[in-house]
Amino acid sequence: MDLVTTARLRIAPELRMFLPVSRRQEWHEVTPDGTSTLGHHVESTGIPLTEVGPLTVSGRLVPVSYQLAPGDVAEVAAMPRPQPLPGDARFLLDVHLGTLARRLRLLGLDAAYHNDMDDPALVAQANAEHRVLLTQDRGLLRRRALWLGAYVRGSDPADQLRDLLGRFSPPLRPWSRCTACNGELDPVDKGEVAPMLESGTRRSYDAYGRCRDCGQVYWRGAHSGRLEEIVRSALSWAGGTTPG
């Protein structure tokens, strides 16, 4: 009788996109070595652990620190959706997701973004402010110091937004944040901002908001049809609800 020396990973369909094209199959064979954890074996296939849900061996839940034994069969499930968040929905986006950051702010979500931050600084801010780090950089998601991250699927901002809303199902408050700096908008009396407005705007609109951080002034009529459509689509994906 041949001695079994390997274990097997069964990869959920939703996770196979992370595998090399030549190895996008359901089953993967690994060799237990007495030191490598199940989490290490999963990551070695190319799948970030931030995207992995429950892990089971022989029908029982196991932690990522579990050490496989020869003959084990591990089921690697995708992170369930919607994924609960510890605390408020607060995000930090890497340098490649600027358009998504502006769309999240348009929906009233707390979305920090910098176009000049390196990876260690992103991890430090995410940890210090308890923000979910959003990225398409798998290496960034594999940093051990990162408290919570998520891979954003899709190349088009609309697809990215839909993926993010489906994953976390955050409460939406459209038109309540500054799309430029992420500050919250406060209602402001028209008289206070009149000197900053064009004459046509002063004549046409009476309700205004001002960013409490950068001072930028907003009025509902300033929203183009494209922005209105982004909000309508997002609300439909989120079930059409906003917090009271």
Residue pairs with C-beta under 8 A, 6 or more apart in sequence:
3 70
4 70
4 71
5 31
5 32
5 70
6 29
6 30
6 31
6 32
6 70
7 29
7 30
7 31
7 32
7 41
7 68
7 69
7 70
7 71
7 72
7 73
7 74
8 27
8 28
8 29
8 30
8 72
8 73
8 74
9 27
9 28
9 29
9 30
9 41
9 42
9 45
9 74
9 76
10 26
10 27
10 73
10 74
10 75
10 76
11 19
11 25
11 26
11 27
11 28
11 45
11 47
11 76
12 53
12 75
12 76
12 77
12 78
13 26
14 78
15 47
15 51
15 52
15 76
15 78
16 24
16 25
16 26
17 24
17 153
18 45
18 46
18 47
18 48
18 51
18 138
18 151
19 25
19 45
19 46
19 47
20 46
23 45
28 45
30 41
30 44
30 68
32 67
32 68
32 69
32 70
32 72
34 67
35 67
36 67
36 68
37 64
37 65
37 66
37 67
38 55
38 57
38 62
38 63
38 64
38 65
38 66
38 67
38 68
38 74
39 49
39 64
39 65
41 68
41 74
42 49
42 52
42 55
42 64
42 76
43 49
43 142
46 138
47 76
48 138
48 141
48 142
48 149
48 151
49 64
49 141
49 142
50 79
50 141
50 146
50 148
50 149
50 150
50 151
51 78
51 79
51 141
51 150
51 151
52 64
52 76
52 77
52 78
52 79
53 77
53 78
53 79
53 80
54 61
54 75
54 77
54 80
55 61
55 62
55 63
55 64
55 66
55 74
55 75
55 76
55 77
56 62
56 74
56 75
56 77
57 66
57 68
57 72
57 73
57 74
57 75
58 72
58 73
62 74
68 74
79 167
81 166
81 167
81 169
82 166
82 167
82 168
82 169
83 150
83 167
83 168
85 132
85 168
85 170
86 130
86 148
87 130
88 110
89 109
89 110
89 132
89 168
89 170
89 171
90 110
90 112
90 129
90 130
90 131
90 132
91 101
91 104
91 109
91 110
91 111
91 112
91 131
91 132
91 133
91 134
92 111
92 112
92 113
92 122
92 125
92 126
92 129
92 131
92 132
92 133
92 134
93 100
93 101
93 104
93 111
93 112
93 113
93 133
93 134
93 135
94 117
94 122
94 133
94 134
94 135
94 136
94 137
94 140
95 114
95 115
95 116
95 117
96 135
96 136
96 137
97 113
97 134
97 135
97 136
97 152
97 160
98 113
98 115
99 157
100 111
100 134
100 152
100 157
100 160
100 161
100 164
101 111
101 112
101 113
101 182
102 179
103 157
103 161
103 230
103 234
104 111
104 161
104 164
105 111
105 177
105 178
105 179
105 182
106 174
106 175
106 177
106 179
106 227
106 230
106 231
107 172
107 173
107 174
107 231
107 234
108 172
108 173
108 174
108 175
108 176
108 177
108 242
109 170
109 172
109 177
110 131
110 177
110 182
111 182
112 125
112 129
112 131
112 182
113 182
117 125
119 137
119 139
119 140
119 143
122 133
122 135
122 140
123 133
123 140
123 143
123 145
123 146
125 131
126 132
126 133
126 146
126 147
126 148
126 149
127 145
127 146
127 147
130 147
130 148
132 148
132 149
132 150
132 168
133 140
133 141
133 146
133 148
133 149
133 150
134 149
134 150
134 152
134 164
135 141
135 149
135 150
135 151
135 152
136 151
136 152
138 151
140 146
140 149
141 149
141 150
141 151
150 164
150 167
150 168
152 160
152 163
152 164
153 159
153 160
153 163
154 160
154 162
154 163
158 230
158 233
161 230
161 234
161 237
162 233
162 237
165 234
165 237
165 238
166 237
169 238
171 241
171 242
171 243
172 234
172 235
172 238
172 241
172 242
172 243
173 242
173 243
174 231
174 234
174 235
174 242
175 185
175 209
175 218
175 220
175 223
175 231
176 184
176 185
177 183
177 184
177 185
178 184
178 185
178 211
178 213
178 214
178 216
178 218
180 211
180 214
180 216
181 211
181 213
181 214
181 216
182 213
183 211
183 212
183 213
183 214
184 211
184 212
184 213
185 209
185 210
185 211
185 212
185 218
186 209
186 210
186 212
187 207
187 208
187 209
188 208
188 209
188 210
188 217
189 208
190 202
190 206
190 207
190 208
192 210
193 208
193 210
193 217
194 202
196 217
197 217
201 219
201 221
204 221
205 219
205 220
205 221
207 219
207 220
208 217
208 218
208 219
209 217
209 218
209 219
210 216
210 217
210 218
211 217
211 218
235 241
235 242
